[in-house]
Amino acid sequence: MERIAVRRAELDELEEQLVKQLDQVRAERDELAVAERVLARIGDQIAGDRAVIAPAPAQVGGRSVLLVPHRGDSVDEAALPGDYRRILAIVRAADSPVQVRAVGEELGLQVEVRGKLEPLRAKLVKLADRGWLHKRGDGKFTARL
């Protein structure tokens, strides 16, 4: 009888510990559910805001410039200006990551003149910043899937 009483006390203590753990797990799960709902709302709001933002002509130095939109679910490649679409097509067609020089050669630029590549580099970086391309640490670019 004494062994049964000792074992019953051990099991009662274990039950209390498990009940506390279960309460903690349920509380954390409830917090995660709330966090998921908040993140879903924020994601929907951001997606809605991005959908409203369309490429629009802007005046820079008296010239009309078309802005490059951020890549998103509702924005497709057709929203990009023509020269950016050509750059994107060249990077996508490449078998491996490409350097600015290689893209310039495909576009028919004078790649020997550094000044001719800098505007192209700026366009590639802009495409990377907006999510259309990926800029690697070595300065090469790859297409995002």
N, C-alpha and C positions, 0 to 999 in steps of 0.2 A: 504494500500500500504506500509505503514511504517513497519508493521509486516512481510510482504513478503520480504522486503528488508533486514531486520534484520535476518530472517531465511535463506535467500540466502547467506548472509555473513557467518553465522555459518556453513552452509553446504560447502561453499568454503574452509573455514579453515579446516574443518574435512577432506575434500578431499585431501588437501595438506599433512596433517598428514598421511593419509592412503597411499598416493603415496610414501612418505618417508619410511614408514614401509615396503611397498611392495618391494622397492628397496633394503632395508636392508635384507629382507628375501631372495630375489633372489641372492644377493651377498653371503650370508652365504651358500645357497644351492649350488652355484657354487664352493665355497671353499670345501664343503663336497664331492662333486663329484671328485675334484682333489685329495683330501685325500684318497678317496676310490681307485682310480686308483693307487696311490703311494703304498698304503698298499697291493693291489693285486699283484703288481710287486714284492714288497719285499717278500711277502708270496711265490710267485712262485720261486723266487731266492733261498729262504731258503729251500723250498721243493726240489729243484734241487740239492742244496748242500748236503742235507741229503741223497738223493738217491745215490749220488756218494760215500758217506761214508758207507762202508760196513764193517762188522766185519773182522778184519784182525789179524793174529797172530802177537804178538809183543814179543820182548825179554825183560824179566824182571829178573834180577839176574841170567842170563844164562838159564832160563827156558822159554819155549814158552807159552804165555798166550793169550787166545782169548778175545778180547775186547767185551764189551757189547754195542750194538748199542742203539741209542736213538729210542724210539718208534715213529713211524710216519706212514703216509699213505702207503708208499711204503715198509716199513719194517714190516715183520710179525714175529710171535713167532718162526718160524723155524730158524731165524737168531741168536737166542740165543744159547749159549752153553747148553749142556744137563742138567747140574746141575741147571742152572738158569731156564730152562723150567720146571724141577721137582718142584722147589720152587714156581714158578708161578702157576702151576697146584694145588698145595696144598693150596695156598692162595685163589685161585678161588673156590675150592671145599668147603671151609669153609662157614658155615652159617652166621658167624659174623666176625668182625675184629679179627685177630690172633696175638698172641705174638710170639716172636722169639722162645721161649721155645716150643710152640705147633708145630711149623714147624720143629724144631729139633727132637721132638719126632716122628713125621711122617717120618722123614728121617732116624730114627734109631740112632741118635747121643746120646752120654752120656750127657744128659741135666743137670745132677747134677754138672758137671764140667764146670765152667763158661768159661774157656779157649776154650772149644769145641764149645760154642755158638757164640763167638765173630767173627770168620770168617763167620758164617752164617748171623749174624747181618749185617756185612759189605756187604754181597751179597744182602740182602733185601734192605738195604739203597741204594745200587747202582741201583737196579731195580727201586726204588722209584725216585731216582735222574734222571734216564733216561726216566721216564714217564710210566713204565710198572706197577708199584704199586703206592699206595697212603699211605704215612706215616702220621698217625694221631698224634695229640699232646700228646696222652697218650702212644706213642711208639708202638702202634699196627699198623698192616698193613692190607689194603684192596686192592682188585683188581680194576683196572680202567676198565671201560666199553668201 
